[in-house]
Amino acid sequence: MRKNANEIIFDEIIVLGTPALFTDWRVDRASVPTDMKMYEVRHADEDWGDPCQLARGILVDFYGTILTLQPLALPACGYLNFDSSRDWGYIDDDPCATVAEFRSKYAGKAE
């Protein structure tokens, strides 16, 4: 079951240097505002708590969904491996929890 992005409480993260919203739900792409990009995240085979790959869609080993205002450069293969210890972190200082809060906080900052 996919959830409406506007009804989810997210965690704010930085992924690959880019601010993003994260949820462990699958999100209905049609509910994502047109100025935002949606990616799904895969977890490592050996550790379900270790996010390790981004793609436009994940079928197996789904970890969660992220939304960004800036597009993330995916290679031609359509997925991007990353190191969660270096490329993934949670925002603890005044984090956004909704799509509306995130868009307001980062309005005009997307490149």
C-alpha positions as CSV (number, residue, x, y, z in Angstrom):
1,M,0.0,0.0,0.0
2,R,1.3,3.4,-1.0
3,K,0.7,6.5,1.2
4,N,-0.2,10.1,0.3
5,A,3.0,12.2,0.8
6,N,1.0,15.0,2.3
7,E,-0.3,12.8,5.1
8,I,3.1,11.3,6.3
9,I,5.3,12.5,9.1
10,F,8.8,12.3,7.7
11,D,12.3,12.4,9.1
12,E,14.5,15.1,7.7
13,I,17.9,13.8,6.4
14,I,20.9,14.7,4.4
15,V,21.6,12.2,1.7
16,L,24.6,12.6,-0.6
17,G,24.9,16.2,0.6
18,T,21.3,17.0,-0.3
19,P,18.4,17.9,2.2
20,A,15.6,15.3,1.9
21,L,12.6,13.9,3.7
22,F,12.6,10.2,4.6
23,T,9.9,7.7,5.4
24,D,9.9,3.9,5.6
25,W,6.5,3.9,3.8
26,R,6.1,3.5,0.0
27,V,4.7,6.8,-1.3
28,D,2.2,7.4,-4.0
29,R,4.1,9.2,-6.7
30,A,1.0,11.1,-7.8
31,S,0.8,12.7,-4.3
32,V,4.3,14.2,-4.5
33,P,4.3,17.9,-5.4
34,T,5.6,18.5,-8.9
35,D,8.6,20.6,-7.7
36,M,9.9,17.6,-5.6
37,K,11.7,14.5,-6.7
38,M,11.0,11.0,-5.3
39,Y,13.5,8.2,-4.9
40,E,13.2,4.8,-3.2
41,V,16.0,3.3,-1.0
42,R,17.2,-0.2,-0.8
43,H,18.7,-1.8,2.3
44,A,21.9,-3.9,2.3
45,D,21.3,-7.6,2.0
46,E,23.2,-8.4,5.2
47,D,21.7,-5.6,7.3
48,W,18.1,-4.5,7.0
49,G,18.9,-1.3,8.9
50,D,21.6,-0.1,6.5
51,P,20.4,2.0,3.5
52,C,22.8,1.5,0.6
53,Q,21.2,2.3,-2.7
54,L,18.9,4.9,-4.4
55,A,16.7,4.4,-7.4
56,R,13.5,5.8,-8.9
57,G,11.9,2.6,-7.8
58,I,12.9,-0.4,-5.6
59,L,11.2,-3.8,-5.7
60,V,13.4,-6.0,-3.5
61,D,14.9,-5.0,-0.1
62,F,12.8,-1.8,0.1
63,Y,14.1,0.5,3.0
64,G,12.1,3.6,2.4
65,T,11.3,6.7,0.3
66,I,13.0,10.0,0.1
67,L,11.7,13.3,-1.3
68,T,14.1,16.1,-2.4
69,L,13.8,19.5,-4.1
70,Q,17.1,19.0,-5.9
71,P,17.4,16.1,-8.3
72,L,20.0,13.5,-7.4
73,A,22.2,12.4,-10.3
74,L,21.5,8.8,-11.0
75,P,23.9,7.0,-13.4
76,A,22.5,5.5,-16.7
77,C,21.9,2.2,-14.9
78,G,19.2,3.9,-12.8
79,Y,20.5,3.3,-9.4
80,L,23.2,4.8,-7.1
81,N,25.1,2.9,-4.4
82,F,26.2,4.9,-1.4
83,D,27.8,4.4,2.0
84,S,25.2,5.2,4.8
85,S,28.0,6.0,7.3
86,R,29.3,8.8,5.1
87,D,26.3,9.8,2.8
88,W,23.3,9.5,5.0
89,G,22.5,11.5,8.2
90,Y,19.4,12.6,10.2
91,I,18.8,16.3,10.9
92,D,18.4,16.8,14.6
93,D,18.3,20.6,14.8
94,D,14.8,21.9,14.0
95,P,13.9,19.1,11.5
96,C,11.0,19.3,9.1
97,A,8.3,16.7,9.5
98,T,5.9,17.4,6.6
99,V,6.2,18.1,2.9
100,A,4.8,21.6,3.5
101,E,7.4,22.4,6.2
102,F,10.2,21.1,4.0
103,R,9.2,23.1,1.0
104,S,8.9,26.2,3.1
105,K,12.3,25.8,4.7
106,Y,14.1,25.1,1.4
107,A,12.1,27.3,-0.9
108,G,14.4,29.1,-3.4
109,K,17.4,27.0,-2.2
110,A,17.0,24.2,-4.8
111,E,19.5,24.4,-7.6
